[in-house]
Each structure stands twice: as C-alpha cells, then as structure tokens.
Amino acid sequence: MTNGTLAALLLGGAAFAYAQLGTDEAAGETAPRTATAGRGSVTASVSASGSVESARSRALTFGTSGTVERVNIKAGDKVRKGDILAEVDDDAARETLSAAEAGLASATEDGTSTAQLYAAYVKARNAYRAARRAVDGTVIRAPFAGTVTAVNGGVGGSSSGTGSGQTQSGQSGQSGQSAQQGTSGTSGFVELADTRKLQLVGSFTESDAGRLKVGQSAAVTFDALPGVTATGKVSQIQPVASTSDNVVQYPVTITFGSVPAQVRLGQTATVEVVVGSADNAVTVPTAAISTSGGQSTVTVLRDGAQVRTPVEVGVRGTATSEITSGVSEGDVVVLPSVTTGTGTGNGQQQRGFGGGFPGGGPGGVPGGGR
C-alpha cells in the first residue's frame, strides 16, 4: 500500500512539473524580443582586402643589347632622379655613333640642292639619331627618386636580364609583382618604386562596388601591424570586373593621405570605405528590418499586437539603420526571435524528464512496487 501511495504522489508531482514547464515555455513564446526606435547617427561602410603598392613604379630596361658592364645598385637601395643604375659595354655603340657623325657631316657639306642630295642628308641624319639613341640606351638612369625593388641581372650577363637578380626581400630569382612593375606580366632589368607615394588596391564585390564613388574617405588597417592605421580616399574604380570562384569583384584603388613609417610594399591590408551617413536620424536595429520584393517592413508592437509596417530605409548600417518614414522615435519594434535549439527538430530547446525517474522502470514508476 505504501508503495502504491508513493507512486501516485510521484506521478502527480510529474504532472505538475510538466504543466509548469509548459506554462513557462508558452510565456517565453509570447514575449517577443523588442527594441525602441531612437534618434542618433548612422554610418554605412563596405570593406575589402588588398595589398600595398606604389602609386608610381617602373620596370627599367636597357635600350641597347650588350653585355652588362656595371650594376651600381642592389635591391632595397634608395636612388635619386638621374642616378645611373646600370651600364652595358658601349664600345660598339660608340663606334657606330662615330661613323654616323662622320656620315652626317659629309652629307651636310654636300648640301641639299637636289632631291638626291636631300635624300642622302636625311638618311645620314636618321642614322646619326639612331646611333645616339643606342649610346644612350647603354645606361639605365632613374626616372624619379625611389627605391630599387628588384635587380634582374648582373655583371657579365645579358642586357635583357638573366633572371638571377634579387628582389627587395633578398630572394634569388626574377622579382616582381606585376602590379609593382607598371607592365603586367613583364619585368625590367631594374625595377623602381616610389615608396613615398603608396596606394592600396582592394577587390570589392559587385554589390559593394556599386556603392563606391571616387573621393569617398577610407580607413586602412594592416594585418601585420596591429594598432597601425592609415587614411585615404577612393581614387579609381576599375570598370572591368574579375571573377574568381563565381564571385564578381572590382579592383578599387585607395590613395593614402599619409603613410605610417612601418608600412612597406606588398603588405596585406583591409580597407573600409564609408558609403553613407546620417545624423539626428530615427534609427532601429538593422536586424529588425525585413526586405522582400523591394519593400522593407518593420514589425511594430502596438497595444500588445504585432503590426507589420512598411518603412523607407535611408542609410543602412551594420548595427542600426536610418528610417525615413513608417516608424517614429519611441516606437517599439520586434526583433527576430533567437532560438537555442539542441536538435529537437523545431529549433527550441527541449525541456522535460529524460528516461523516467531514477531507478524507475517503464513509465517512470519505481521498480519493486506492487
């Protein structure tokens, strides 16, 4: 008898617990997450990753074929405009120039009184100019002040480069990111970059690129330099996209305003561009806005009822967005529900008694009861 009474009490307690839990779940389902529309500032931005490049770079080559006689620089050297960087043996070029000078002097002395004499003069003049260019081509001079990023050849090698030079990092082999060379897919005997004028080229998705305009402000952070930031502006948006893994992206150039001393060519960075802002605006959490078929709506809580309300969205930020019509300051909006499911099939965490009461048999009744 005692065991039967105990079993009845336990079953009654279980029924009460289930009922109480059910009440708690129902209460949780009828209490939506809400937020109050406020007033403040909203900023919208888009971001992309890229690498630091020089805004002015050149791949320099000899204008004359020959054997390299002198290389006056190495990768990493800073040079001034007009400095001689490398030279080839110019003996043959100078001999040709001397012969051309003599030929031009003779043609000038003969005059140009007839068509035949004029033709001879023009031929001699052109030969002299070509010989002069050949001599000038035996020397590579720096067209601007900058830093040598690569030397792709050495003394005794060909003027076209041997591929045994060094990059700025000191590694053997042909140097050269095409973006730093000025000519895609080619490299010069010497590669030069102006490290005082740096830029970043980021790849933006087509949806983000559509929100960009030349002149917009940008903030740049560097992967290898925590805490170091730079500012810049959008200076160029490439009209032709590139596609990788079915993702369409547009290269966008960001020109730095000032460059931190720690920043170097080739470093990876992230750029964030402000594409819109609004001050003293009515704002709601961006998560509260639903958009379908071009129409945005917000669920507003009015007198305990949830009312789906069409709204006009201004600046859409990551956390909050501007509402230009449809919602007023102080309105209570409903946020999407957050589920804490543990795989019960309906996204809700299952609560209850698993496996019956301790020590119980089927149905949760303690064993041994008769």
Number of C-alpha atoms within 10 A of each C-alpha: 8 8 14 12 10 14 17 12 12 16 15 11 12 17 12 12 14 14 12 12 14 14 12 11 15 11 11 11 11 8 10 16 13 17 17 17 21 20 17 15 17 23 18 18 18 20 18 18 18 22 19 23 25 24 20 18 24 23 21 20 21 24 16 20 16 20 19 23 18 16 18 12 17 21 22 18 14 16 20 13 11 12 15 17 19 25 23 24 19 21 12 11 20 17 13 18 21 13 15 21 19 13 19 21 15 14 20 17 10 13 12 15 8 9 9 9 15 16 13 19 22 15 14 22 19 13 18 22 14 15 21 18 14 21 21 18 19 26 21 21 21 22 16 17 17 23 22 25 31 32 34 27 24 22 16 15 16 18 25 19 22 16 19 16 21 23 22 19 11 14 13 15 16 20 27 22 16 13 18 24 25 21 14 11 10 11 26 24 24 31 27 30 26 21 22 16 17 21 25 28 24 24 24 23 19 14 12 17 19 11 13 20 16 13 13 15 18 22 17 21 18 20 13 12 13 8 8 14 17 16 19 23 20 21 16 16 21 13 8 8 16 14 10 7 5 7 10 14 20 22 21 23 22 30 25 23 14 13 18 11 8 8 19 15 18 15 15 19 21 18 25 19 24 17 19 17 17 17 11 11 19 23 29 30 21 18 14 18 22 15 11 7 5 6 11 14 19 25 22 24 18 11 7 8 9 15 15 13 13 17 19 14 19 18 21 23 20 14 13 23 27 28 24 15 12 13 23 16 14 13 15 19 26 22 19 14 11 10 10 10 12 11 10 9 9 10 12 14 13 14 10 11 11 8 12 15 16 11 11 14 13 10 10 18 20 17 13 9 13 7
